[in-house]
């Protein structure tokens, strides 16, 4: 009786993986542009892990958030019929699951910065993959600068791959010294977009609660709602619980917060599929924009807002500011509704 895992289902990224492998075999850098759902996060590292130019060295896959890093590592390990810590490892703040057999390490961007500062030659590493680079965090930009510096002065054999869904590939390719740009088709279902409008004088908590209740009444499937921060998530969860109880629907829907300040077990609960016959309402920050598929979600309610750090040079402190999201972020959020079936 064979214990080998079944072959993974085909994904759009599979068509360009040979071209990607050839580009990195002949050169030192490449850019991979693939829409959400194409499979770049999990398929590209597994493909490159078998290349001759690695010569037994590791691949580092950088993710912007712990939740995305853990999800990518678990998905790749599952594809191989293993658990995290074997061929595929994970390294994030307060979490290390790596072993002597680990060939692919999924790390958060902040962890990579510390790794390369401690070891500028990246001994034992053959390639660094920057996933979801369009988010353009300070850690990602610094990590890429340090990796390019190491490649130019210490490690000419180091490969660098920048991956994104909504990136201007040509601009990044120029930054990488004229690297080739490989583009993949996506696998997304149709998403109907409805603009509800927003009262600038009303509270975003109340308006988002109204929109979620309307979505639950008019659509099937689970709901993913994007809110700017933890405070709004808490208040919408309270209002939503009251509204559902008032309609006698509290037993048919689970309200699950999802943000970076939660314990891993609570994050897992938000991402896991709901029980049969029960719908889920996930109230999330921008943490759920990328590298994450929440099973059963076919409705996205987007506030169009995000909370980002802003440095105030006059007083020398960083504060959080609520801003409108970029068009690229809005496209990412809308795409969450079409990951597994047509959505709204």
Secondary structure, 3 states (H helix, E strand, C coil): CCCCCCCCCCCCCHHHHHHHHHHHHHCCEEEEEECCCCCHHHHHHHHHCCCHHHCCCEEEEEECCHHHHHHHHHHHHHHCCCCCCCCEEEEECCEEECCCCCCEEEEEHHHHHHHHHHCCCCCCEEEEEECCHHHCCHHHHHHHHHHHHHHHHCCCCCEEEEEECCCCHHHHHHHCCCCEEEEECCCCCCECCCCCCCCCCCCHHHHHHHHHHHHHHHCCCEEEEECCCHHHHHHHHHHHHHHHHHCCCCCCEEEEEECCCCCHHHHHHHHCCCCCCCEEEEEECHHHCCCCCCCCEEEEEECCEEEEEEEECCCCEEEEEEEECCHHHHHHHHHHHHCCCCEC
